[in-house]
Amino acid sequence: MQDDPKAINRRQFIRNSSVAAAALGAAALTNPMGAFAAPAKTRVALVGTGIRGSTTWGMNLLRDVGELVEMVGLCDVNPDRVKVAQRWMGGKIPTFTDFDEMIRTTKPERVIVTTVDATHYQYVCRAMELGVDPISEKPLCTHDYQAQQIVDTQKRTGRKLDVTFNARHGASDMKVKELLLDGEIGDLYSVNYEEFLDLDHGASYFRRWHGLKQESGTLLCHKASHHFDQLNWWIDADPVEVTAYGRLNKYGNNGPFRHANCRLCTYKKQCEFYWDITTNKQYMELYVDCEDQDGYYRDGCLFRHAINIPDTYSVLVRYDNKVLVTYSLNATVPYEGQLIVFNGTKGRIEMRNFHRQPWEVDHESEIRLTHNFKGSKVITVDPQRGEFFEHGGADQRIKRMVFDPSMPDPLAQRAGLRAGILSSAIGIAGYTSIDTGRRIRIDEVVKL
Ligand SMILES: NC(=O)c1ccc[n+]([C@@H]2O[C@H](COP(=O)([O-])OP(=O)(O)OC[C@H]3O[C@@H](n4cnc5c(N)ncnc54)[C@H](O)[C@@H]3O)[C@@H](O)[C@H]2O)c1
């Protein structure tokens, strides 16, 4: 599945292009500040100055691709938080709490949307109506009516939309795409994707707005939209039908006690999930110091009764090229990682990513390629680590690709409306299946 079906064709894809891709990936990995000539600066505004907006698409955007981007305006519903972002970005960028006013006043060419998931569609659609090309964080949308509104608005306005699927830019994810395009395992039969989130990262979703379905569309939209997009991209086909199950096993009502948030909690000593936000200066400025404006607790209790999303998911997806996917996400496990398996006519690829696992590994990421009746080999591709690199270098790569249209795209990593809609649609179909006990067709969710 690609945004432009003519952009890359598997049968036309010859080995040379994967060599070019490897070279491109290597250049971007070793030199994330860029191996390509810089075009003119784009006037960019940003709505949603939380941690993702203020850092990755704020301070770090200017740090990483400052020669390509001029940040002209910042907007957030929280008037204090937008001022924090302004300060972090040098103190001069104009701030707004009204989106239309920001667009009218600053006249951006592009607007980056990094608000709470369920509100992305409002700004994506409004930007297009106002003649601006939006760039949306994932998930593009969290409900069926939002998906349809985005599709219809884009058709009417003809605007360009980018969706920032940084998970297409992980070093091992790119390597798998290359192996698939090279036909190493022939035509795909099936994919098994297991995502495990540990008791720190996994639990963190339940402290925040993500634990509310109305804000995040469950973890099948908020988190798994990354994975569903990767699947659509790797499989290179459209999802047709989804069946899912989900349960809330650990958080929410399952807790033995609860309070509004950790800071004021009377169970600090008993609770194995107690988390002290006061040790994090950045979070104190961005969230705690801004609480008076919206009452939002970044250190919210993960046993709140209000939590209404599962922490454990099993999903089946059928694709229009007959590929079958088994996906699971579990946010209650002792270590982080992924196990992703591709079965094809000529062999099998297994990719393992580990993080914070309690045993020694030589490489955080390992790909085993096995050919039928032939040998098997391990390919190691380690992500980049260090303060500079976000998500193993993927965030640096995607910023450059979004803002430099001349950058080659041999692995079809650029993602737009179709990719954004179809990944969200699997998540929406998934939670609808959980709620109704039915198998849900993608065309029940949205008509493209
Ligand atoms: N691709 C990735 O790896 C990645 C990583 C983290 C977050 N994200 C995405 O980035 C987005 C922001 O996440 P975050 O972690 O920064 O959350 P956050 O809670 O820190 O920030 C959200 C911001 O949106 C603001 N907001 C809420 N409703 C709004 C509205 N109606 N209008 C304007 N502003 C509004 C909030 O005040 C807050 O400042 C989410 O969509 C999330 O899915 C993506």
The ligand as an ORCA input file, in Angstrom:
! r2SCAN-3c Opt
* xyz 0 1
  N       5.410      9.467     16.427
  C       5.803      9.344     17.677
  O       6.764      8.638     17.968
  C       5.067     10.089     18.751
  C       5.609     10.164     20.045
  C       4.902     10.887     21.013
  C       3.697     11.491     20.689
  N       3.198     11.399     19.430
  C       1.920     12.047     19.078
  O       2.054     13.448     19.289
  C       0.821     13.992     19.764
  C       1.070     14.759     21.061
  O       1.521     13.874     22.057
  P       2.269     14.391     23.377
  O       2.934     13.228     23.961
  O       3.037     15.593     23.037
  O       1.023     14.780     24.288
  P       0.917     16.006     25.306
  O      -0.211     15.705     26.192
  O       2.254     16.311     25.882
  O       0.562     17.235     24.353
  C      -0.685     17.434     23.768
  C      -0.905     18.932     23.653
  O      -2.105     19.179     22.923
  C      -2.778     20.226     23.593
  N      -4.184     20.150     23.216
  C      -5.111     19.272     23.655
  N      -6.290     19.505     23.049
  C      -6.075     20.525     22.204
  C      -6.905     21.219     21.306
  N      -8.194     20.897     21.124
  N      -6.369     22.230     20.599
  C      -5.063     22.579     20.749
  N      -4.237     21.960     21.587
  C      -4.741     20.929     22.308
  C      -2.504     20.023     25.047
  O      -2.716     21.203     25.808
  C      -1.049     19.610     25.017
  O      -0.196     20.725     25.076
  C      -0.124     12.820     19.940
  O      -0.979     12.735     18.831
  C       0.780     11.601     19.980
  O       0.136     10.470     19.443
  C       3.873     10.722     18.460
*
